[in-house]
Amino acid sequence: MIHDVVSAVYRGEYKIEVIFDDGKMGVIDFTKYLRRGGVFERFKDIDFFRNFKVNQELGVLTWEDAIDIAPETLYAEATGTPLPDWTEKKGKSLASKSLLRTANSRR
């Protein structure tokens, strides 16, 4: 089951406290996203990072409606629970498999 983010509060540095629709909550440290590059490069600007909002329709944190993080990822990080089984299969994420399929179909 995917739990939506219903509320979030900035807690300093790169930490955000997130509350979910089932009442569970936790503080997520987004520091690791700084090393991921790509769209997350924008997080290096702390003013940009602090300017998040909860998209109530999607149940996710968003930054300028350009960056969001999947609610199942936020839930796992905030509550210390594992990601749902459907997000990974045999050690490879579904996203990796999709990229691999796309690359192979171009050959």
LOLUMVEX-321324 format. One record per atom (N, C-alpha, C): residue in three letters; x negated, y negated, z. Coordinates in steps of 0.001 Angstrom, whole numbers, padded with zeros to 6 digits, always signed. Atoms other than C-alpha are relative to their C-alpha. Layout:
BEGIN
alaXYZ/...
END
This chain:
BEGIN
met-000835+001183+000000/met+000000+000000+000000/met-000882-001249+000000/ile+000717+001267+000051/ile-001227-003481-000844/ile+000693-000987+000932/his-000540+000991-000926/his-000786-006077+001887/his-000365-001394-000483/asp+000204+001373+000454/asp-000370-009707+000892/asp-000587-000867+001103/val+000482+001038-000900/val-002232-012578+002472/val+001160-000968+000204/val-001077+000950-000275/val+000317-014809+004218/val-000521-001310+000582/ser+000566+001198-000604/ser-001986-017270+005961/ser-001520+000147+000048/ala+001462-000013-000086/ala-005662-018250+006031/ala-000485-001315+000584/val+000554+001173-000668/val-007758-020640+008114/val-001520+000024-000145/tyr+001447+000132+000106/tyr-011284-021865+007446/tyr-000609+000035+001404/arg+000621-000161-001310/arg-013569-020857+010359/arg-001470-000400+000031/gly+001385+000477+000009/gly-016862-022515+009415/gly-000882+000812-000921/glu+000944-000603+000942/glu-019739-021756+007077/glu+000771+000657-001142/tyr-000711-000706+001070/tyr-018425-019095+004661/tyr+000989+001006+000576/lys-000929-000911-000670/lys-015858-017537+006997/lys+001423-000533-000067/ile-001424+000311+000059/ile-012110-017452+006567/ile+000758+001071+000775/glu-000881-000929-000714/glu-009614-015899+008957/glu+001235+000214-000859/val-001108-000345+000888/val-006934-014082+006978/val+001036+000801+000783/ile-001106-000719-000629/ile-003518-012901+008188/ile+000847+000619-001117/phe-000726-000757+001023/phe-001580-010267+006246/phe+001469+000203+000378/asp-001439-000159-000194/asp+002103-009453+005843/asp+000375+001061+001031/asp-000285-001004-001030/asp+001822-006531+008294/asp-000444-000477+001392/gly+000418+000575-001271/gly+000508-008853+011037/gly-001465+000197+000341/lys+001425-000199-000255/lys-003065-007595+010877/lys-000776-001209-000484/met+000806+001156+000360/met-005796-010185+010681/met-001468+000286+000255/gly+001427-000120-000216/gly-009533-010622+010607/gly-000721-001150-000678/val+000833+001046+000591/val-012351-012971+009713/val-000904+000647-001042/ile+000834-000494+001101/ile-014080-012397+006384/ile-001146-000967-000210/asp+001187+000800+000311/asp-017616-013624+005798/asp-000264+000136-001499/phe+000139+000001+001459/phe-017853-014570+002125/phe-001434-000253-000459/thr+001398+000262+000355/thr-021642-015090+002229/thr-000483+000924-001107/lys+000472-000961+001012/lys-022193-011938+000154/lys+000448-000369-001415/tyr-000467+000412+001320/tyr-020181-013467-002695/tyr-000941-001013-000647/leu+000960+000969+000533/leu-022872-016140-003074/leu-001045+000677-000879/arg+001016-000745+000760/arg-025233-013455-004428/arg+000568+000677-001251/arg-000625-000701+001128/arg-022747-012093-006960/arg-000090-000759-001314/gly+000093+000797+001226/gly-023112-014939-009427/gly+001340-000118-000702/gly-001225+000168+000783/gly-020601-015540-012196/gly+000894-001079+000577/val-000945+000979-000520/val-017475-017313-011029/val-000293-000361+001453/phe+000281+000256-001408/phe-018687-017012-007434/phe-001150-000977+000210/glu+001025+001048-000103/glu-021551-019441-008174/glu+000603-001268+000592/arg-000668+001215-000478/arg-019009-022147-007402/arg+000119-000027+001517/phe-000071-000052-001461/phe-018887-020951-003776/phe-001213-000665+000653/lys+001188+000640-000566/lys-022372-022418-003295/lys+000276-001456+000373/asp-000466+001339-000379/asp-020614-025793-003151/asp+000998+000205+001140/ile-000823-000282-001172/ile-019228-025546+000392/ile+001312-000772-000020/asp-001259+000753+000108/asp-016645-028259-000323/asp+000986+000720-000905/phe-000859-000802+000877/phe-015303-026156-003194/phe+000520+001215+000768/phe-000386-001201-000736/phe-015302-023037-001007/phe+001092-000305+001036/arg-000955+000364-001058/arg-013413-024792+001800/arg+001371-000380-000551/asn-001236+000460+000612/asn-010728-025913-000652/asn+000815+001166-000590/phe-000791-001156+000445/phe-008940-022545-000909/phe+001463-000208+000389/lys-001398-000023-000422/lys-005237-021903-000658/lys+000517+001425-000136/val-000650-001301+000131/val-002957-018909-000292/val+001034-000113-001106/asn-001014-000066+001047/asn-001041-018129-003458/asn+001088+000935+000523/gln-001074-000778-000624/gln+002223-016997-001868/gln+000634+000998-000974/glu-000606-000889+000993/glu+003509-015468-005097/glu-000825+001268-000195/leu+000888-001146+000228/leu+000468-013214-005544/leu-000539+000614+001280/gly+000506-000514-001272/gly-000500-012818-001883/gly-001507+000061+000076/val+001469+000031+000027/val-004148-013753-002470/val-000514-001390+000366/leu+000690+001282-000133/leu-006640-016464-001624/leu-000400-000444-001389/thr+000435+000528+001295/thr-007324-018718-004587/thr-000783-001284+000207/trp+000769+001238+000046/trp-009736-021499-005380/trp+000306-000640-001337/glu-000410+000747+001201/glu-008330-024039-007864/glu+000706+000877-001030/asp-000695-000934+000889/asp-006242-021230-009348/asp-000919+000583-001070/ala+000966-000535+000952/ala-009440-020152-011125/ala-000697+001239+000542/ile+000672-001124-000635/ile-010928-017703-008628/ile+000948+000589+001030/asp-000723-000672-001069/asp-009137-015127-006534/asp-000684+001325+000284/ile+000571-001280-000396/ile-010077-011967-004705/ile+001161+000925+000313/ala-001092-000958-000132/ala-007889-008865-004776/ala+000404+000181+001462/pro-000461-000122-001380/pro-005722-008522-001665/pro-000464+001282+000678/glu+000460-001252-000617/glu-006796-004907-001122/glu-001447-000116+000467/thr+001385+000250-000418/thr-010421-006054-000958/thr-000029-000851+001259/leu-000075+000861-001180/leu-009579-008822+001504/leu+000475+000788+001220/tyr-000551-000780-001098/tyr-007549-006412+003633/tyr-001053+000948+000574/ala+001031-000930-000453/ala-010341-003844+003785/ala-001095-000731+000766/glu+001062+000753-000660/glu-012929-006467+004696/glu+000458-000595+001329/ala-000498+000652-001220/ala-010753-008195+007297/ala+000335+000997+001104/thr-000470-000963-000998/thr-009472-005061+009021/thr-000973+001147+000240/gly+000957-001096-000156/gly-012435-002719+008592/gly+000541+001342-000456/thr-000570-001237+000531/thr-010281-000170+006800/thr-000556+000257-001398/pro+000520-000286+001342/pro-011348+001635+003616/pro+000924-000532-001087/leu-000807+000374+001161/leu-010198+000504+000207/leu+000923+001159-000355/pro-000894-001085+000427/pro-007245+002470-001191/pro-000709+000947-000965/asp+000625-001013+000856/asp-008184+005687-002994/asp+000047-000366-001482/trp-000139+000301+001423/trp-006930+004345-006318/trp-001022-001010-000501/thr+000980+000982+000454/thr-009643+001646-006379/thr-001310+000639-000434/glu+001218-000704+000390/glu-012425+004215-006762/glu+000321+001451-000263/lys-000183-001409+000311/lys-012658+007640-008267/lys-001352+000592-000330/lys+001271-000688+000206/lys-015675+009917-008051/lys-001176-000966-000019/gly+001136+000889-000153/gly-017974+007086-007011/gly-000061-001165-000977/lys-000005+001115+000953/lys-017124+004752-009884/lys+001293-000778+000163/ser-001207+000811-000113/ser-014761+001862-009595/ser+000775+000051-001306/leu-000821+000036+001205/leu-011885+001603-012026/leu-000475-001083-000953/ala+000501+001079+000851/ala-013321-001672-013293/ala-001217+000465-000786/ser+001189-000505+000683/ser-016631+000026-014122/ser+000395+000967-001097/lys-000449-000959+001014/lys-014822+002816-015946/lys+000620-000722-001184/ser-000627+000761+001060/ser-012801+000293-017917/ser-001048-000662-000879/leu+001076+000625+000762/leu-015946-001578-018946/leu-000748+001033-000834/leu+000686-001062+000720/leu-017606+001689-019924/leu+000818+000451-001205/arg-000869-000393+001105/arg-014600+002703-022037/arg-000036-001047-001103/thr+000036+001086+000984/thr-014622-000696-023769/thr-001310+000035-000780/ala+001312-000039+000654/ala-018348-000457-024487/ala-000105+001187-000941/asn+000064-001208+000828/asn-018027+003097-025827/asn+000897-000099-001230/ser-000913+000111+001133/ser-015088+002208-028073/ser-000539-000913-001086/arg+000579+000903+000996/arg-017193-000430-029819/arg-001090+000665-000813/arg+001088-000716+000716/arg-019759+002140-030932/arg+000499+000694-001233/
END
